[in-house]
Amino acid sequence: MDRSGRTFIEQIEVAGDQLVLTVKKLYADADARRVIVRNAEGRELLSVPLTIGLAGGALTVFTAPVLAAVAAIGGTLAKVRLDIERDAGPHVDD
């Protein structure tokens, strides 16, 4: 993977019942590279890479177990924090 671009971390809080929907939306986001699910105390529960070089059905087969794990976490917690690693675009020196 080309790591020449810069990245930043976006933090959001979501309700546990909205966790799966939020992660599904992040899979479609081209700038999102990884999401870390944390509990209310900030402890990491799950780290999910979002950059997958697969197409169509293969993507569905890969994401199904991940989304099942995300759903299990979301079902047990009222609120979670997501740390979303995003590409900031290529760095240009003046």
Secondary structure, DSSP 8 states (H G I E B T S, - for coil): ----SEEEEEEEEEEGGGHHHHHHHHHH-TTEEEEEEE-TT--EEEEEE------HHHHHHHHHHHHHHHHHHHHH-SEEEEEEEEEEE-----
